[in-house]
């Protein structure tokens, strides 16, 4: 069964809970099986790496870890405020589209 989430890749989201609360960033990837998303610049963890061809020095690098999608809220493209997301049937294309529950506008 395909899971439908309120966020997609390349959406601008705000973190609602956790250590990164209040931060905003772009969604880099989504894992639908675990309901988690990787957000740019949010939930940074230190990863210890061995020296290799790409990084000959090795050492500690900062990397984004995933955040549960329930802790993320979509930032509306026009206003820059967070909004809840709904789905409705578009009359023209006869497809299910996402819309902002705050303004009623369709989200790309």
N, C-alpha and C positions, 0 to 999 in steps of 0.2 A: 504494500500500500504506500502510495506517495504522500509524504507529509507536506502540508502547506504551512509556511511560516509567514509572519508579518513583516519580516525583513528579507532583503535579497542582497546579493553581492553588489558592491559599489554604492550602497545606500549610506547616507550620513546618519549615524546613530549616537545617542547619548546613553551613558551607563547610569543605571538607577540605583544599583546596590553593589557593595563590595569595596575592596581597597581602592579601586579606580573610580569611585562614585563621582559623578559630575563631569567626567571627561567626555569629549566628543571625538569621533574618528570615523573613517571610512571602513566599511566591511570588506575585508580582503578575501575571506573564504567562509563557507558554511558547511558544517557536517550535519546533515539532516538525520542521520541515524542516532546521534547523540544529542541533538538539539543544541549545538554549540556553534559559536561564530568567532572568528579571529578578527579583531578590530585594530586598525593601524594606530600604534602609539599607546595602546591601552593594555593593562594587565601584563606589564613587562616582567619577565623572569630572567635570572642569570643562568646561562648555560655554559658549562665547562667543556671546552673543546680541545681535542688533541691536535697537534700540528699536522697539517696535510698540505696538498698542493695549492689549494685555494687560500689557506690561511697558514703560512709557514711558521708563524710565531705561536699559534695556539692561544690558550688563555680563556678568559671569561668574556662571553658576549651577551648582550641584552637582546631578548627575543620576545615577540608577542605570544602569549598563551591564549587559549580559547576562553570565552565567556559564555555562560548559559544565555540563551536567547530571551528568557523571561526577565533578565536583568538589563535588557536593551530596549530603547524606545526610539522610534523613527523621528528624525528632525525634518520638519516640513521644508521642502526646497524653497518656497517663496518667502515665508515669514521667518524661518530660522528658529521656530518654537517646536517643542515636542508635541506629538499628536498620536492618538490611537489610530489604528488602521482597521478598516473594514473592507469587505468585498461585496461588489454588486455586479450585476449583469449589464454589460454595455450594450445599448440598443443597436448601435451602428455595426459593430464588429461581432456581436453576439458572443462575446467572451467575458470571462470573469476578470474584473480589473480591481486594483487596490485603490481605495480613496481615503482621504483624511476625514476623520470623524469630527474634527474641529471646524473645518471650513467646507467640507463636502466636495473638495476638488479631487480629481483623479490624479493619482501619483504615477508618473511615467509608466 
